[in-house]
Amino acid sequence: MNQLPTKDQIRQWIAENPGQGAKRDIAKAFNIKGAGRIELKRILRELEDEGGVVKTRRTFREAGSLPPVTLLAVLPPDEAGDLFLKPLEWTGEDEPPRILFIAKKGDPALGAGDRILARLAKVDLDDYAYEARLIRQLGSNPARVLGVFRAEAEGGRIVPIDKGADKEWRVGREDTGGAKDGELVEAEHTGPKRLGLPRARITARLGDPMGPRAVSLIAIHQHGIPDQFPDAVVAEADRALPAPLDGREDLRDLPLVTIDPSDARDHDDAVFAEADTDAANPGGHIVWVAIADVAYYVRPGSKLDREARKRGNSTYFPDRVVPMLPDTLSGDLCSLHEGVDRPCIAVRMKLDAGGAKIGHRFVRGLMRSAASLHYGEVQAAVDGRPTERTAPLMERVIAPLYAAYEATKTARAVRQPLELDLPERKIVLSDEGKVLSVDFRDRLDAHKLIEEFMILANVAAAEELTRLKKPLLFRVHEEPSVDKMDALREVAEASGFTLAKGQVLKTAHLNRLLSQAQGTEFDELLNISTLRSMTQAYYHPQNFGHFGLALRSYAHFTSPIRRYSDLIVHRALIAGHAWGDDGLSAGDIEALEETAKQISDAERRSMAAERDTTDRYLAAYLSDRVGAEFAGRISGVQRFGVFVKLDETGADGLIPIRELGREFFHYDQDAQILTGADTGQTIGIGQRVTVRLAEATPVTGGLVLELLTLEGSALAQGHGQKRRGYAPRKPGKFAPRDAKIKRKVERKRR
């Protein structure tokens, strides 16, 4: 037997011969044969344990280096437009080396997130360590999972946090990324799809899933919401300076005020109202709505603009906000803070005595907020409890605002927008992120006042841009489908109410139905059912109207700090009035339909993340009360079970179908009803129930309930055994067939 090489010799040979790291390659290089191969295997194992080499499948390579052919992910282009890559299989303790992509003629265009197989060449440069040349482009979006890592001897597994996930993921020892048992991790699918658990590689460790404020972090990662601004975007925001008065109308003497929630993170709209002194408009009002001029700071095509478009909107959680714009802008230069000069785009609207808008005029101005108020203190002032802050504003500011609002009630009654009455939950957290209480937000006149004035301003913006023949993004809400209306009609009739058929549907017809149910036991049922019958609103360059608000033309104008759609409308107004060079660009116009789809999708993503976060907080809040009884109402019916909304918190829990009794249930999808095959017992939306909380899983947000009573009585029982999924087959019944299948499988394996 030849003398075995030392560890240093083996390590040096592997480093000098990348791509030839298989054990047989090493044995051939050192002329190791026979029993010497067993010793070589032992040396290689020791080198791997010491961290001198890294084993990937059947090959070895120098620790801290990359193989000559490897999988890479494309990073966003840098300021110079160069594409850098990151290795997908990096096991070093330090940061992975920088890899520059060298494109050759005929290579496909690559974008951030694409995955490629590339050949690497090591270079001795300060800026990067490898150059990569494309072998082939791979699928750019591997399946991803967010879950809790459970360590095992050969790696571990990931238990997904998604309530709908029914499979765990297997993680090899080399793919754990150093994750510890019980950590929240993000991983991606690796390898070909085959039978058994999917294999995954951990790409990010996110800490303790039950830690303070981990709930919103889970939603951010699960839904892919960008929560870190690139350095270049932050730098661009930091260079911004306050806007001057030049070219603007001076509105600083107008006592505009902001009215927001007490915990508002930004202020992007301010209002003022006064009686109209025009004799031609007796009893009329003038209402000003001033909106932060974000377009001045976020120019078309800039880094800020590209990032804002990608995000689409700000996303709000009980413990944090993921803003559309960096804090320099969203929390400072664009926010209409009290007593400081801020650029704005404002609309002066003329209302008649009945609250109908009879004229408007847009200006680009400079304003100074007279006060930053919150809804509660404004409402208290109107109700006769003014404070030191609100008392001086009563006569000049607050009273005229409410007078104008009272007038708009008349116009609203004529217009008849959809009047749903669904309480909004408010989750109160401690400083450590623990749920202290779950309340329902008060719906004050102060809220309705701001809402009505914002709607008026949005209508004015849509009408103004239509008049100027400028492209814009409309807020579209199409009328519900015939099928959904038929389903709502069935629910209404089963509850003893009527929704007329065979006429052009108007919101007034739905309001009449809701009015019939108001104050009855079916009040909440009809509100939920009506909401579910609605289509989802979206953005589009064409105007298809807004059914829910009963408006022919509607555009979002009032929140450009937190919605990209509003920024597009602001740019269109700037271009239409020739207010500057920061208006709607040719690129904006060309991409308008694509932008509409992108921000509509981003809005749905944020809504889903916010809803999931609320579910998880509620599950955490109720986890200490497993076994307790709750009153509630059935809010949904599916083939697999019944959803119940609990009265106390508004949380939704599931009663699995197996827990509903000793009989089979027929599912009527259209009527949303389960009917017992033996007893004829019907279970449907809106019925009152008493339930026991069986499970509360904070990491998924899942609540499992047991049904105690339905409409005050115990559930009728059928004649069969209690349903618990599929009944097990009798032993031996299929034994001959199973044995035959087993023999076939064994022959194939051989």
C-alpha positions, -999 to +999 in steps of 0.1 A: +000+000+000+014+034-009+019+059+019-013+078+026-012+116+019-015+140+049-046+160+055-029+192+043-019+174+010-055+163+004-068+198+012-043+214-012-051+190-040-089+196-036-083+233-037-061+230-069-085+207-087-120+220-084-145+198-100-125+166-093-135+162-056-150+127-057-133+101-035-123+080-065-106+112-080-086+117-048-077+080-046-065+080-082-044+112-078-025+097-048-025+061-062-044+047-033-058+012-038-073-016-019-074-013+019-060+022+016-093+035+004-109+027+038-082+048+055-088+076+029-125+075+037-116+079+074-092+109+067-119+126+046-145+122+073-121+138+098-114+167+074-151+172+070-157+172+108-128+196+113-142+220+087-113+216+063-134+204+035-171+204+027-189+173+013-217+179-012-234+147-022-204+125-034-177+152-038-154+171-015-142+207-019-122+232+001-141+248+030-150+284+022-148+279-016-174+272-043-175+243-068-167+251-104-203+244-114-229+256-090-265+268-085-268+306-081-296+331-075-296+365-093-295+396-071-310+430-081-287+450-103-264+474-086-261+511-093-238+504-123-263+479-137-240+449-130-256+416-120-242+398-090-251+363-078-254+345-045-246+308-041-276+286-031-254+260-015-231+279+009-218+263+040-191+286+051-192+305+083-184+339+067-205+358+042-207+341+008-182+354-018-194+380-043-199+366-078-202+388-109-223+375-138-205+377-172-231+376-199-223+363-234-242+369-266-274+349-268-278+346-230-314+352-218-322+384-198-319+376-161-337+394-133-336+394-095-347+360-081-339+340-112-319+308-106-291+296-128-266+268-132-233+285-139-196+278-143-174+297-119-139+310-124-120+323-093-105+358-097-082+377-074-100+411-071-111+433-043-147+438-055-156+402-062-141+367-059-157+348-088-169+353-123-199+333-135-209+322-170-243+308-177-248+271-184-286+272-182-314+291-166-335+272-141-370+277-128-368+311-110-394+306-083-389+274-063-417+264-039-410+280-005-422+272+030-422+290+063-423+268+094-408+256+126-377+235+123-375+202+142-339+189+145-332+152+140-301+131+137-299+133+099-309+170+096-345+176+105-380+185+093-400+217+089-436+219+102-453+246+081-471+274+098-497+277+071-531+264+083-537+248+049-505+229+047-508+191+052-472+180+046-440+185+065-407+191+047-375+170+051-342+189+056-309+171+050-280+176+074-261+198+049-292+220+043-301+231+078-281+263+076-273+260+113-310+262+123-318+251+159-347+230+171-378+251+175-366+280+154-388+297+128-372+292+094-378+300+057-368+273+032-371+264-004-378+232-022-348+213-035-343+183-058-368+166-081-404+159-070-409+124-059-430+103-035-426+111+002-419+143+020-406+172-001-370+181+005-360+216+015-330+238+021-332+264+049-325+299+035-333+321+065-335+317+103-361+339+118-358+332+155-383+321+181-418+317+166-434+326+199-411+355+206-424+391+209-437+406+177-428+374+157-464+372+145-462+400+119-427+389+109-442+355+100-468+372+078-442+394+062-420+365+051-449+341+043-465+366+019-432+379+005-438+416+015-406+436+010-397+450+044-361+462+039-353+492+018-322+489-004-294+513+007-296+532-026-334+539-020-327+551+016-298+573+004-321+589-023-347+596+003-321+611+027-310+636+001-345+651-002-350+687+010-382+705+020-401+719-009-400+757-015-430+780-021-419+787-057-447+779-082-471+770-055-503+786-041-497+797-005-523+780+017-505+785+050-532+809+063-559+783+058-565+765+091-563+730+077-562+702+103-554+665+102-578+640+119-564+605+122-563+576+146-545+583+179-517+559+168-513+572+133-478+568+119-483+594+091-506+623+082-513+625+044-546+644+044-559+676+060-593+692+058-610+726+063-646+738+057-665+770+058-699+784+048-701+795+011-706+832+010-718+831-027-753+843-029-759+819-058-753+790-034-775+796-003-768+773+026-738+759+006-703+750+019-667+751+008-646+721+017-608+720+013-590+686+012-552+690+011-530+659+003-493+654+008-474+662-024-454+629-026-448+633-063-424+662-056-401+638-038-407+605-057-399+612-094-408+588-122-381+562-129-362+571-097-350+544-072-377+555-048-403+552-075-393+517-086-393+505-049-427+522-042-442+506-073-429+472-063-444+475-028-477+489-041-489+501-007-480+502+030-489+472+050-502+477+086-500+453+115-509+457+151-472+461+161-456+476+131-460+491+096-442+481+065-442+515+047-443+521+009-417+549+014-387+553+037-394+570+070-375+602+059-405+608+035-434+589+050-428+600+086-413+635+080-410+654+047-443+642+032-463+639+065-485+670+072-472+676+107-487+703+129-471+738+125-446+730+097-447+739+060-455+710+038-461+708+000-495+696-010-520+691-038-553+704-027-588+705-040-614+732-031-649+718-035-682+737-036-712+719-021-748+729-023-771+730+007-779+693+001-743+683+002-739+676-035-706+687-051-713+714-077-678+725-085-641+720-077-607+735-083-573+718-078-541+737-068-505+727-060-497+745-028-478+749+004-497+744+037-491+745+074-514+722+095-531+741+123-534+710+145-528+672+144-560+658+159-574+623+165-609+611+160-617+606+197-608+642+208-627+657+178-658+637+186-656+646+223-653+683+214-685+681+192-703+662+220-696+690+244-663+679+260-636+701+243-601+700+256-574+727+257-564+716+222-598+715+206-616+744+224-598+772+204-607+753+171-644+748+178-659+778+161-634+784+132-626+747+123-645+719+139-681+732+138-679+742+101-665+707+093-695+691+110-719+715+093-706+705+059-707+668+069-743+671+079-751+684+045-733+655+028-756+631+046-784+642+025-765+637-007-753+603+005-789+592+012-798+601-023-768+583-038-773+552-016-739+536-013-738+502+002-743+505+040-727+474+055-725+473+093-695+451+102-675+460+134-637+463+130-615+446+155-587+463+174-559+443+189-542+460+219-506+448+225-482+453+254-447+467+249-435+431+247-459+422+220-484+402+241-521+406+234-537+426+262-572+428+248-593+425+216-618+453+212-641+465+186-633+500+172-659+527+178-675+541+146-677+578+153-691+606+132-655+619+131-646+588+111-675+592+088-668+629+083-632+623+070-644+593+050-671+613+032-647+642+024-621+618+011-647+602-012-657+636-025-620+645-032-614+612-050-645+618-072-632+653-080-598+639-090-614+613-114-637+639-129-609+664-133-586+640-151-614+628-173-621+665-182-584+670-189-583+638-210-553+625-190-547+588-183-551+577-148-559+547-126-595+543-116-606+525-085-630+499-100-657+479-081-679+459-105-714+447-096-718+412-082-724+382-105-758+367-110-748+335-092-737+354-061-769+374-060-789+342-063-770+327-034-776+359-013-813+358-023-815+322-009-800+332+024-823+362+026-854+341+019-844+314+044-842+342+070-877+355+061-866+385+040-868+393+003-844+405-023-863+413-055-853+395-087-855+405-123-844+441-120-812+461-126-794+456-093-786+488-073-770+493-039-804+507-027-819+472-031-792+457-009-796+485+016-833+478+018-825+441+026-800+451+053-825+476+068-851+448+071-826+427+090-813+455+113-820+447+149-831+411+142-812+379+150-803+378+112-786+412+112-750+399+112-758+370+089-772+393+062-742+418+065-717+389+062-736+373+033-739+406+014-702+413+019-693+379+005-715+384-025-694+415-036-666+414-061-632+426-051-622+462-060-591+467-082-572+493-102-576+498-139-568+525-166-604+521-178-634+533-159-659+506-150-675+525-122-677+518-084-707+497-075-703+497-037-700+535-035-727+540-062-704+562-082-698+565-119-662+577-116-638+571-088-600+573-083-578+571-053-562+605-047-560+610-009-533+586+003-501+589-018-478+582+012-492+547+015-507+539-020-489+539-053-522+544-072-527+578-056-492+588-066-501+580-103-532+602-099-511+631-085-487+628-114-516+629-138-529+661-122-494+677-123-491+669-160-527+680-167-522+714-151-485+718-162-474+723-126-439+709-132-416+683-147-425+656-122-459+647-137-470+615-154-441+603-176-443+584-210-430+554-191-458+557-165-484+559-193-470+529-212-470+507-182-503+519-167-522+486-172-492+466-159-490+489-129-527+485-122-524+447-121-492+448-100-506+471-073-539+453-072-520+421-065-499+439-039-531+451-022-545+416-019-511+404-006-512+430+022-548+422+030-540+385+033-509+392+055-529+415+078-558+390+081-533+361+089-516+383+115-549+390+132-558+353+132-525+345+149-528+372+175-563+360+183-552+324+186-524+335+210-549+355+230-572+325+234-545+298+239-548+302+277-586+295+275-586+261+258-616+242+273-637+274+278-671+278+263-680+306+239-711+319+222-710+326+185-727+325+151-720+302+121-701+324+096-693+298+069-702+263+058-679+240+039-678+203+030-651+197+056-668+216+085-684+248+099-668+281+107-680+300+137-673+337+146-670+341+183-690+370+198-664+380+224-634+385+201-647+382+165-622+353+160-631+325+135-628+289+145-635+256+127-658+228+139-646+198+118-672+178+100-663+147+121-675+165+153-710+172+140-728+140+149-733+104+141-745+107+106-735+118+071-741+154+061-750+165+026-733+198+015-753+223-005-727+247-018-751+273-032-772+275-001-742+271+023-761+244+042-752+210+057-781+186+060-780+154+081-788+123+061-806+106+091-821+134+111-826+161+084-809+185+108-798+216+088-767+237+097-763+270+080-748+305+081-762+327+108-773+301+133-764+307+170-741+282+186-723+275+218-689+259+214-660+247+234-624+258+224-606+225+217-573+238+202-557+272+197-524+272+177-508+307+177-481+298+151-508+290+125-537+311+138-559+280+139-588+275+163-606+242+166-640+241+182-665+215+196-701+221+190-722+221+223-755+236+212-772+248+180-799+274+184-800+266+221-804+229+217-781+199+216-774+187+180-797+159+169-778+126+166-781+101+137-782+064+138-746+057+127-713+059+145-698+092+152-681+104+120-643+105+123-631+107+087-631+075+066-640+043+084-610+019+085-614-011+062-618-046+078-585-065+083-579-091+056-606-079+032-581-067+007-551-089+018-548-109-015-548-077-036-523-060-012-499-090-014-500-089-052-492-052-052-464-057-027-448-084-049-449-061-079-433-032-060-405-055-048-398-068-083-395-032-096-371-023-068-348-051-078 
